[in-house]
């Protein structure tokens, strides 16, 4: 069993409008835009990162907003719900706030003894807030949401699967332990993680496979401390039979990718070097940052990409 994984690093999804996406995460949810860059493989499309003050691993939601992209089709083989942690007693505030901003899909429930508030993103993305007593992570303080209510980072993510067996075994190999189960959901968690420590596996044997589009999660990334730990994970996964990519430099972390048995694309990303490698912490997410291979396109890209407010 591996011990290098320290929880979630980031979740990356698809969207249909960068300005709407940016407004939702910075204004509605009160997160900080910590990086404004472009898709490595499609530089005419933004890659936007939202999180806490410095983009701490375990707090970062990222998006590829392809203008006019068709909506995704929910189903199995994908991340179903991305869940953010908020302080105990904060759900009433969030219910009132999201209702007042006409956010869709508001619904309350309880699972594994935790109160949750579900809501939809601009493209129908599946989100929830959960009260997480004892979460000491520091929130972004300038996002228009008070410290007693502000999002701390991820709490968990749920996978929709036709069968959870092989994915559960993979996660256990990655260091997760089954901690509870009920109503067709298996909950796994890490000990001594970064706070974003929980994965829920939802078994849906009669649901068709998902079709990716706006509102779909593209991949989910797990955090390791550094490149040395990442290489240890890569070797262990490859030795187990997984087809793992070479290490790829993503400017703000190094990444490896592989497809999980249930169909969800996994990434293992380093905590280093971080989002302040090319911007002062006080000005994260303000300037358009380009990968070196796309630097020569700056003039064309700045003319093409939709302007984003802070």
Secondary structure by P-SEA (a helix, b strand, c coil): cccccccccccccccccaaaaaaaaaccccccccbbbccccccccccccccccccccccbbbbbccccccbbbbccccccbbbbbbcccaaaaaaaaaaaaccccccccccccbbbbbbccccbbbbbcccccccccccccccccccccccccccccccccccaaaaaaaaaaaccccccccccbbbbbbcccccccbbbbbbbccccccccccccccbbbbbcccaaaaaaaaaaaaaaccccccccccccccbbbbbccccbbbbbbbccccccccccccccccccccccccccaaaaaaaccccccc
